[in-house]
């Protein structure tokens, strides 16, 4: 019997797993996928059905590439970000209620746009199932445009990506040409885009609207179920410090949200939250953590020597992916003079899958949904980070080399990624002598 052609095999995979998803939805009285505004933004799917959904997406992606052929698949499709950016920036999604319809002239007037531009933007958006035209000249919402209208943080995320990340990525190659091999945060695509010698975070922080937008976008990203602190509390091997008196330092801990949950979960542990004075300004210790000084805030720049000596564990969560190796290693090395023998440094951050572990679809895909939900961080995001300030994502080998480069006296315990978590644990024990 001759082997089955790949395109037929992929079609079979799509059919098989689509049937599984459909059967589950029917048996649990859940709506079938639709562009209608009544369709919810997210459905609760068990792991096996989520796996079938992923199988359909991956097979569809490969089949599309094969059907297009080597030339057409080489050329990227038109960028939906043009219309999505315009919809977000001009408030088109909120210009009329999701349960009603509007017209191109009415939307143009409400959003201070020309009718021609409004029509062109929306008709491109409709090609991506954002709004639709039930009859000529009449505009109605779809599930996607409704989500943008009713969930404000989605708009903040789109604004941040379209104003900061995407423009920087368009000049990434130019920056690589101008500053070969640079790890400096002010020698990236962002610097060329905005003609500045100041790193992206500093630039944005000086503009209240952009800073507020970035803050909302980051809060939205960190609110994803895959970034829940419960993974840290329940899945990390805390050992004896979970039940005996111990001190944890949360380096770059912002407003202390994570440290507060740690302190509540482990009554014997005291937590120090460190961040810049601007970040921790106004932060309050909750009443239930005030007795016995269970938690306190300390202004500290992690590019300076660590002032808290002899802590049991130093937590660095969602920090290092914002920096190139040069600066990330400096952050780690600034802890060394505070370490006692046996102290642990716990990095909780993104970890790229090792090469060849995930499909090309997962490695490449950068849709909003995948940015918000994908467990494995994709390669596209790694290049976005490089574009904004020569930051980077790291795979397991990179993390091992990272600790080795900082100091060979660190014993790296490998990468542990809890099931369902976007963040991984990269823990190392200090095997040198007390350093203070």
Buried (B, 14 or more C-beta within 10 A) or exposed (E): EEEEEEEEBBBEBBEEBBEBBEEBBEEEEBEEBEBEBEBEEEBEBEEEBBEBBBBBBBBBBBBEBBEEEEEEEEEEEEEBBBBBBBBBBBBBBBBBEBEEBBBBEBBBEBBEBEBEBBBBBBBBBBEBEBBBBEEEEEBBBBBBBBBBBBEEBBBBBBBBBBBBBBBBBEBBEEBBEEBEEBBBBBBBBBBBBBEEEBBBBEBBBEEEEBBEBBBBBBEBBBEBEBBBBEBBBEBBEBEEBBEEEBBBBBBBBBBBEBBBBBBBBBEEBBBBBBBEEEBBEEBEBEEEBEEEEBBBBBEBEBEEBBEBBEBBBBBBBBBBBBBBBEBBBBBBBBBBEBBBEEBBBBBBBBBBBEEEEBBEBBBEBBEBEBBBBBBBBBBBBBBBBBBBBBBBBBBBEBBBBBBEBBBEBBEBBEBBBBEBBBBBBBBBBBBBEEBE
